[in-house]
Amino acid sequence: MYQSLIDFFKDKSVLILGLGREGRATLAFLRRYYPDMHITIADKNPVKVEDDSVTLICGENYLDCINDFDIVMQSPGISLRDVKIKEGTTVTGEMDLFLRFVPCRKIGITGTKGKTTTTTLVYRMLQAGGVPSMIMGNIGTPVFESLDEIEGKVAVIEMSCHQLEFSHASPDVAIFTNAYPEHLDHYNGFEGYIGAKLNIIRYQSEENLFISNADQLLETVVGDLSFVRSRRVNVSRKAYENDAFFKKLTTLTEALPGEHQWQDIFFAATAVREFGVSDEAIEKAVSEFGGIEHRLEKFAVKNGISFYDDAIATIPNAVIGNVKALGNVGTLIIGGMDRGLDYSQFVVELMSAPIDNLICMPETGYNIADELEAKGCTLNIVRCETLEDAVAKSFELTAVGKACLLSPAAASYNRYRNFEEKGNAFKKMVQEY
């Protein structure tokens, strides 16, 4: 069913750039259909592969070999911002090839925040409506791992900017949740970041559907969208205030507090209606939705304090929205790796945020604390060097009946491998305190 995908690699020299889960899925695919192909793998870190027909290139200069190959299969997260690609070298990835060559209906979801929640909701609604479907992509399952099972099903795909960066095809239905500055270090700025994400709609046809956020029109962020050819539906919280069905959906689960998360419900419901999913099925999926791990996840009540893991909130906009959604945050824990984001508006919003205590961690947290103090902020600001110290302070400072929220407004890479590891560490420390 995907012979054209197999043929894409015929008689080509191939480099797998990065041997994470997606890189290993690519290797397994190539070895299955080209058992005698010599494959080269380049990775900054030492990797091990038990395959005599594989050459490994590891170390700081691993990118120097890129132009020696016909096809470069880039793993998400590896930045090529400073690499000049010569003519004749094709840089692509699993997402691009899946969109181009695998014949199934596809719903793609991207945006700075809300991707995972919206993707999960779309999948649950399709399942509730009896529509055969699979969930994959940035949510955890490489698309090449789903090739043998996708026939006759709808592919529900969370798409990161990294996966879309070298894509030259778009899904049948594209949801663009929102756009805020993120991953600026990877792209040398916002223009490159948003340009990668726009590939989700760049190659759509008139028969396709583009679901966008009417409360943050994409045009106001990126400018000209005249290249869009697909049918467009603007989804808006405000527009649905008088819609009885959509208003009912916001009352069906406690796992999605706050208007910014209601938007995710509306995105998903709009998409699945294209596949004939009934309102009853949509309601069932929302009512049974238990939330997403590390996204405003209430995981413990100890000493009368409700603890929330929101480690996935790596940009300021997500943090403020979740503080407002909870409404009873006694202590907010922020801080992480400095990637050059602009925190000036975040500082202004924190000045009047409905919280009692602000625990600030390196690197960005310390800088934000300095700015708040310089402005005469009346919040109780505490600097903590480690997450362990922050947890201890949260127990000491948070009033009974209020919430403690870990919502970093920054990436976790200065101390942890990713936000999942940071969130899990936070939950373990709280449980064991």
Buried (B, 14 or more C-beta within 10 A) or exposed (E): EBEEBBEBBEEEBBBBBBBBBBBBBBBEBBBEEBEEBEBBBBBBEEBEBEEEEBEBBBEEEBBEBBBBBEBBBBBBBBBBEEEEEEEEBBBBBBBBBBBBBBEBBBBBBBBBBBBBBBBBBBBBBBBBBEBEBBBBBBBEBBBBBBBEEBEEBBBBBBBBBBBBBBBEBBBBBBBBBBBBBBBBBBBEBBEBBBBBBBBBBBBBEEEBBBBBBBBBEBEEBBEEBEEBBBBBBBBBBEEBEEEEEBEEBBEBBEBBBBBBBBBBBBBBBBBBBBBEBBBEBBBBBBEEBEBBBBBBBBBBEEEEBBBBBBBBBBBBBBBBBBBBBBEEBBBBBBBBBBBEBEBEEBBEBBBEBEBBBBBBBBBBBBBBBBBBEEEEBEBEBBBBEEBEBBBBBBBEBBEEEBBBBBBBBBBBBBBBEBBBBBBBBBBEBBEEB
